[in-house]
Amino acid sequence: MSVGKAVIAGCGIAGPAAALALQKIGMEATIYEAYETAAHDVGSFMTLATNGLDGLRTLGVHEAVTAIGTPTQKMALFSGSGKRLGEIGNGVELPDGTVNHTIKRAELYSVLADEAQRRGIRIEYGKRLIDVEQRPNGVVAKFADGSEAEGSLIIGADGVHSRVRQLVDRNAPKPRYVGLVGTGGQASGLELAPMPNEFYMAFGKRAFWGHFVRGDGTVLWFANLPWANEPSREELRALSPGEWKRRLLDLFREDRTPAHRILAATEDFDAPMPIYDMDPPENWHRGRIVLIGDAAHVTSPSSGQGASLAIEDALILAQCLRDRAELSQAFAAYQQLRHERVRKTLKSARRINNSKAAGPIGRAVRDALFPIVLRLASKSMENPWLHHYHIDFERPIDETV
């Protein structure tokens, strides 16, 4: 299609990735973020899978990310009793030796947003999109502060609770609470046994635990807590860090894992958040509006794929805009190319969430069978279909799509 201008709603991971991808096809983009300031101090840590790193290579930012991340090649799984259930590969190694990396979410935000601005992409903060006016030759984004922005198209990269999704399809599915609340933090001054390139994860008696030790000895950890009724953010934020610490210490007190010791040494807690997933809506686009990242599909953190899928979305959307003459054709091709892969990833994450929230009988069965399952399925659980996914950006989109 002819070069136009994109209005991008959201400056998390998907938004800057989309702006960088569009710049590769000669399309100008401006990012509008609802929050008043950059999110450089928001969020815990995450795994950035090799397929996401491969996408960042195409965008020219993978070296900046791997320089601050830590290679994480396997996950060791334990029961709450301290029994080692086994280990699985954390993704697969790419031909050039790239493996999954653990990185703080704030660090990834910072790299992408800073690089976008360095390349001349404008980011405006305090711009909460509330409505869109579609015109024959363009589109107008309307913000809560009364300002407007015009463009050729609008990309909704505004996350799990996307406003743009509602504008695309009023009947779009809402994010589904999976029965877990996630939180995390970091601790220092501990002398834990080194576990090079390995994630420690434990199915505790009352909650799920994971931690990773950085090279400087800092421990990054997360916990998934079963929580029957979906809590509001206000309800969770009403609990002080001290109250959260006491609650977490109590949840992991009976487990024979490092969780209790790490929690006792933690002073820096991340804000707790309900965990969601969501089936993709029937329509990812309407007129001149299109969705990417969590606005289009929500896969819980258990997949380790939220950021990577968003980066893939950005690249493939840019390809489709480059290779199709009309917006409608580009958006349709983009959704067709992404839909099945997203559904398969979501299905895999749901299986993991179910094991985290298991009851007493389910825990006993899981812990008894898990070592056998790991031995039989260790290769398949590495998911080469997921982690070896490569986007040949220079290659035109297949004409049959």
N, C-alpha and C positions, 0 to 999 in steps of 0.2 A: 504494500500500500504506500501511498505518498507519505512523506515524512510529516508528522504533526507534533503536537505537544501533549504530554501526558500529565494529568493531575493525579498524584499518588496520595491516598489517605492512609497514613500510618508510617511511623519511622522506627519499627522494631527491627526485624531481620528481613522480612519479605520486601518492605518498602525500599530500603537502600539497594538491596540486591536487584530489584526490578529496575531502579533508576540506572544502575551501572550496566545492566544488560541492555536497556534501551539505548544508552549512549553508544553501545557497540554497533547499533544499526542506524545511528545518526538521528535518533529521536530525542528531543529535549524533554526533560521531566523536572517537576518541582514536587518536593515531598512536604506534606502538611501533617503535622503531628498534633494530636489533641492536648497532650500534656504541655505545661508551660516551659519545661526544661528537658534536656536530653535524658534518656534513661540509662546513663552510664553507671548508675549505682543500683540498678533494679535487677532482681532475680538471683537465683542460686547458680550452681554450675550445671553443666550439661555435657553430654557426649556429642561431638560432631563427627558423624559417620563418614566413611571414606567417600561415599557418593556425594555428600555435601562438600567435602574438601575438593573433590574432583570438579564440582561446579564452581567453587571459589577459584580454582586454578584458571578456569576459562575467564573469570572476571578479573584475574590478575591480583587477587588479594590473599591467596592461600598461604604464601610465605609469611605474611604478617600475622596470620592466625596461628599457624603451626609454631611460630617462634615463641608465642606466649602460652600455647597449649601444651599438654603433656601426652605423649603416646600412651595409649591404653589398649593393649592387645587381647586381654582376656578378663573374664569375670569369674571369681571364685565364689561359689554358693554354699552357704551354711544354714543349718537349722538353728532355732533358738537355743537348743541344748549345746551348741558349739560343734556339732558334728559336721564335718566337711562333706557336703552332698556331691561335690564334683566341681568341674570348671568347664566353661565353654569359651570358644573364641569370641572376642568382641568385634564382630565383623570379619572382613577378609582383607588381606594385604593386597594393595594394587601392584601392578607390574613394576612401578618405580620405587616400591618399598613403603609407600604411604599407608599408614594405619589410622584407625580411629584415634581422635584426640579428646582429652577432657579439658574443658575450658570454662571459665566463669562466663555466664551469659552476658554480664555487663561488659566484659572484655570484647566479646564478639560484636555487641552493639557498637561499641566504641570504634573498633576497627572499620566496620562497614560505613558508619555515619561519617567518620573522619575522612575516609578515603573518598566517599561521594563528594564531600565538600571540597576536598583537595582537587578533585577533577572538575570543579565548577558547578556541581549540582546544588541547587539552593534548597535549604531546609527551613521551614517556618514553623515555629512552635506556638502553642496556645490556639491552635486551629482545629476545633472539634467540628467535624462535618455533620450537618443535620439534615440536609436535603440536596437534591440534584435536579437541575432543570435541563432536560434534553431538547436540543434544537436540531434542525436538519443538518447544519454544518458544524455542529460543535456541542459542547456541554458546559454547564456552569455548576460549580460546586459552591454550596452555601454553608457558611460556618456560623457557629453559635454567637460569635462576637459581632455578627452583622456584615462581615466582609465576604467577598466572593472571589472565585478564581475560574478563569475560562481555559478550556483546552479542547483537544480533539477527542479525548477519551479520559475516563476516570478508572483508576485501578484501586480496588478496595483491598488494602493490606492492613486493615484495622483490627485484626486479631479475633480471638474467640468470640467475643460479644459484639461482632461487627455490625455497625449501623449500615454500612454499604450493602451487606447481605440482605437486610430487610428491604432495601430499596430495589434490589434486583428481583427478589421474590418474597412477597409477604408470607407465603406459605412454606418458606424454607424451614427445614428442621432446626430446632433450637439445640444448643449444646446440651449433652446428656451428662449429668453428674454420675460418676462411676462409683460413688460410695467411699471415696478416699479424699483425705486432705493432705496436701504436701507441704513440707517445710524443710529447712536446711540451715546450714551455718558453717562456720569454720572455727577450728581450735588450733592452738599452738602450744609448744612447751611439752608435748607428749613424746615419749620415746617408744613408738610402736615398731614392731618388727617390720623391716622393709618388705614390700611386696612390689617389686619392679614391674611397672607397666600393667598392674593388675588392680581391678576393682574388687572390693570386698562387699558382698551382699548377703544379708541374712533374713530368712523368714522367721522373724521373732514370734513369740507366743501371742502377742497382742498388736504388733505393728511390724511393718517391713523397714529394714535398715540398709543403708549403703554408705560406704566411705571410700575415700581415695587419699593417699598420702603423696603430696607434692615433693619435689626434690629438696626443697628447703625445710621439709618436715611439717609444713602446714597441712592439717587434715581438713579436707572438704567433705561434708557429709550431707545426706538427705534422709528423710523419714517419710513414709506413707502411712497415714493413720486411718484405719476404718472408722467411718463417721456416718451413721445410719441416715440421718436427714440432712439434706444439703444446707450447709450454713451460709449465711450472707457474709460478704466481705466485712461488713460493719461488725457482725458478731465475732468474727475471728480477730479483727483488729482491736476489739475491746479488751482482749486478753493481753496483759503486759508481757514483756519478755521474761520477767521473773515467773509469771504464772505458766507460761509456755514451757519454761525449763523444768519447773516442778512436775508438770503433766507428763512431759517426755521422759523424765527420769523415772517416774512411776511406771510408765508403759514398758520400759525396757529393763526394769529392775530385776525381773526373774530370769532374763536371758543370760546365757553364758557366752556373751559376745563382747567386743570392745565398745559397744554402743554407750553403755552407762558411763564408762570412764571418759569417753570423748565428750559426751554431753556435759559432764561435770566440769570440764575444762573450757567449755564454750561460753563466750561472752557476746559474740556477734551472731544473732539469729536473723534469718530471713523471714519476711512476712509470710504467714501461712496462707495457702490458697486452695480452694476446692479444685479437684482435678476433673476435667471433662474430656469427652470425646464427642464426635458428631459425624453421622453419615453425611457425605457430600449432598448438597441440594440437587434437585433435578436440573436446575439451570444455574450455571456459574456466570452467566452474563445476560444482560438485557440492553438492547440498543447500544449505547456507547459506554456501558459500564461493565467491568469484569472483575472477578474475585481471584485472589491468590493467597497462598499460605493458609493460616488458621481461619481466615475469613471464608475460604472455600471448603476447608476440611479440617477437622480437629482430631488429631491423634494424640492420645495422652502421652505424658513423658515416658511411660514404660516402653514405648516404641524406640526411643532414642533417635527419632526421625523427624520431629517437628521442624527444626531449622533446616535440615537437609532437603526435605520436601519443598519448603518454601523457596530455597535456592534453585531447585530444579524447576519449579513453577515459573520463576522469573526468567530463566533462560529459554524455556520452551515457548512462553508467551512472546518473548522478543522475536524468536525465530518465526513464529506464526504471523506476527505483525509484519515482518520483513518479507515473507514469502507469499502472502495472500493479498489480493488486490483490494478486497473490501473488509471492513471491520467485522462484519457478521461472519464472513468465511474464516477470518483469523481466529476469532473467539471460539467458533464451533470446532475448528481443528485443535485448538489448545485444550478444550475440555475433553475431546475424544482421546487425545494422547495421554492425558493425565488420569482419567477417571478410574480405570481398572487398577492401576498401580497403587493409587491412594486407597482404594477399597481393600486391597490385599494387605497393605500395611496396617490399616485400621483393625482388620480381623486378627492379625498377629498380636497387636498390642492388647486387645481385649482378653486374649487367653492369659497373658501375663497378669493383668489386673485381677482376674478371677482367682489366681493362685495367691496373690497378695492379701486378698480379703477373705481367705478361707476360714471356716469355723473349725472347732476342735476336731471333728471327725475328718474333715477335709484336710486339715494340717497333718494328721497322722498318716492318712493315705498318701498325701503328697510327699512327706518326708521319707516314707518307706519306699516308694516307687521312683523317686526322683533320680537316685544314682543310676538305676537301670535305664531309665529314659535317656539320661545324659549319655550313657555309653552307647546306646543304640542310635541316638539321633544327633550326636555332637556335630557332625558335618552339616546336616541339614539346618541345625539351629543357627549356624553361622550366616545363613541366608545370603548366599552369593547372588541370588536374583536381586536382592535389595541393595547390597553394598557395592556390587560391581557395575552398577548402572552408570553408563557414560553417555553424555550428550555431546555429539559431534556438532558443535555450534555452526561451523562453516558449511555443513552439508544442508542442502535445501530440504524442507519438510516434504515427505512423500506425497505425491500428487493424489494418491488414493485416499488420503485422510481428509 
